[in-house]
Amino acid sequence: MGHPVKGMNCKLKNVLEEEMTFEYEYDFGSTTALTISVFDYRVGNREKEKLTILSRNNPIEYTCGGCGKKPATAVCAECGELLCEDCREDHECGKDMLMRICNSPRFGVCGYEGSTKYPDKFIPCVPNTVLDMKK
């Protein structure tokens, strides 16, 4: 049996629990459905002005659908094929249909090619304050 559905006016800290798995749908115009699992959480000092990403999935390494050998670096917005640097040059849908593969479940959706603010590969930071850890 699942947890009761909450409205949009609740704080995550009041809803999430360890070992909880839930579904989240982002952008109802071109929906991306996600399944999120809570493995653990951490309690720390609260900073209103600063956001720190504590963890992130490392990018998936895709293989080119053209040659089947090299790492894919682009996805075609028209047909969805994943292509390496060499195969993208002769792609039948045209170079203007290709988008950069990025570390997001939204890559290729509605022209999304990632953020210039955050790197695709997670680089952990070391906080300069001691945080209270759960347990």
N, C-alpha and C positions, 0 to 999 in steps of 0.2 A: 504494500500500500504506500503511496507517495505522501509527501508533505502537502499541506494545504497551499493553494495558490495565494500569493501575496499581491497586493496592488503595487503601483509604481512609487508610492509615497512611503517607502520603508527603507531603512538603512541595512546594508549588507551585514553588518555586525550583529543585527537582531534577527537575521534569517539563516545565515550559513552555519553549518555544523560539520564537524569532522565526519568523513565517510559519506557525505551527502553527494548525490549526483543529480543534476538537474539539466533541463534543456532551456536554451535561450535562443530566440530568433531576433536577428539584427536586421533592420531596414526592411520594412514590409513591402517596399517597392520592388526590390530585387533581393529577396530574403536569403540570408545565410543562416542555416540552422546549426547550432553548436550544442554539444553535450559537454558539460563542465563537471569535473569531479573535484571535491574538496578533500585534500589529503591531510592538511594540517593548517594551522594559522598561527599568527604571531601577534603579540601585543607589544606596543612600543610607545615612545614619546610621540606626541601629536604635534605636527608642524603644519600649520594652515597654508603656508606659502610654498611648500616644497613637496613634490611627489617623487618617490623613489620606487622604481620597478625592482622588486626583489627577485623575481625569476621570470623566465620566459622560455617557451619552446625554442629550441634551435631549429633552423630551417631544414626542411625536408630536401634531400638531394634527389632531384628527378632526372631520369635518363631521357635523352632525345628520342622523340617518336619517329624522326626521319631516319637517322642512321642507327639508332639503337645502341650506340656506344658511348658517346660523349655526354657530359652533364648538360641538361637543358637550362637555358638562361632566359627564355621567353615563352609566352603562351599566346596563341592566336585567338583574338577576340571573336573571330568568325567561326572557326571550326573546333577550337579548343586544343589543338595539337601543341605539344611541348617540344621546343626546338633548341638545338645548340647554336653556337655562334656561326658555324659553317652552314648548317642546313637552313637557317633563317633567311639567308641571302636569296635562295631560290624558292621560297615557300609560295605555293600556288595562290593563296589568298592575298598576297602582297605584304611588303614590309610595313606599310602603314597600319596594318591590322595587328601587329605584334606589340605585346606589352611585356615589361620586365616582370620576371617571377620575383615575388617578395615573400617575406615570412609572415603571412597572414592567411587565414581561411577565406578572406575576401579577395585574394589576388585573382585578377581577371574578371571580377564582377563589376559591372558599371565603370569600366576603365580604371579600376583601382590598381595602382602600381606601388603601393607602400608609402611610407612616411620618410621625409627627409630629416625629421627630428630625431628619430630613433634608429639605430643601426639594425640591420637584419639579424646579425649574430649578437646574441646577448652577451654583454660585457658586465659582469657583476661589479657592484661598487662596494666599498667597505665603509659603512656608516661611521661618522666621527663621534657618535654618542653611543653610550651603552644602553641597550634596550632590554626591557623586561621580557623574558621569554616565557611562554606558557610551559608549565610542568617543570 
